[in-house]
């Protein structure tokens, strides 16, 4: 199961939200009924205010992707240092750099699913930017494709990218020459033959750094790595004296180079310094704000269309991607194979940061403050009734997400999701409240005169559980 595909901005049929509520025995989750559209709102949001909120949205995107790119460059520097001197100190430094890079990238996730440069699946935006999200953050991955793994009985796998000299054929896919591990070869392998065939991005790098963390679930005895505070334990010798040590270092270097390329492409889409719809620099931002002219004028995105895409995308993200795919699936398995950063046990931060990114967009903030002194946020233009509903949901979810994050000092997420954990119900409750918030995005949109239904904020392809 990979991250969700973009939902189309049409009524798309009944979602699996009702099934989800029944499976968890709760009533807090928002349903997916497709015939309850609120209709267009009557709030007096002016054209100028719509431009203002879209400008704030674009400013946050530029600041956030700029930081993500900078942190990825720092990760590349740490990998280069480690490749030159492969000792434990430098390996630990690479891991720290990866964790830091996840902090800035985590808050960008709420820009997904909104027809933007990160993952638009069609049209000129896709043609120009190529939807790089799948190369940057695809998960879960089949780690057996990348390097060796060891099962609970001690059996070691082989036949992976690292130990293959010549052509590598992924399961269900086509051959790629990996004599030299390059960013081009890894890009050709990524999702080649299936969504689980992930060869690139943050999680491929994560697996190479940490290796397996085999606390799979409460049904399989783990005799290799176990414990509530134990992540993957890849030995330093995998990069020094073990077979294929050089290829692991080459893999790290190639993967981070491709990651930087993709982040640079995405960051450039939001640039303010220039507008070039041939290279993509600044083109999406200008189109979002209706600033393109001449031959590119047809790319301009009507403000109401842009708001429709953003509000629906935000709803799908918090309801179907974050609450359902990243939280509920893991709880119901329960399996660390369904948690986001399972090798490093950093999933609690993923959840926290993904949620904070959603709040950044809603409230026009970044790093705990308004993105600009004159910024206009979506939240600031809501009517009093919608704002009261939003405030109640935020207060509820804030506490629960903070608890997931702080509980990691006692139990990593792979232990919190177990049936015997005292923290499990908090995750379930947080998930239910987030799904309610996804449905509330219908009301947020209505305040801007945008008509959405609950189907529009529910991905029809979300995992049925």
Buried (B, 14 or more C-beta within 10 A) or exposed (E): EBBBBBBBBEBBEBBBBBBBBEBBEBEBBBBBBBEEBBEBBEBEBEEEBBBBBBBBBBBBBBBBBBBBBBBBBBBBBBBBBBBEEBEEEBBBBBBEBBBBBBBBBBBBBBBBBBBBBBBBEEEBBBEBBBBBBBBBBBBBBBBBBBBBBBBEEEEEBEEBBBBBEEEBBBEEBEEBEBEEBBBEBBBBBBBBBBBBBBBBBBBBBBBBBBBBBBBBBBEEEBEBBBEBEBBBEBEBEBBBEEEBBEBBBBBBBBBBBBBBBBBBBBBBBBBEEEBEBEEBBBBBBBBBBBBBEEEBEEBBBEBBBBBBBBBBBBBBBBBBBBBBBBBBBBBBBBBBBBBBBBBBBBBBBBBBBBBBBBBBBBBBBBEEEBBBEEBBBBBBBBBEEBBEBBEEBBEBBBEBBBBBBEBBEEBBBBBBBBEEBEBBEBBBBBBBBBBBBBBBBBBBBBBBBBBBBBBBBBBBBBBEB
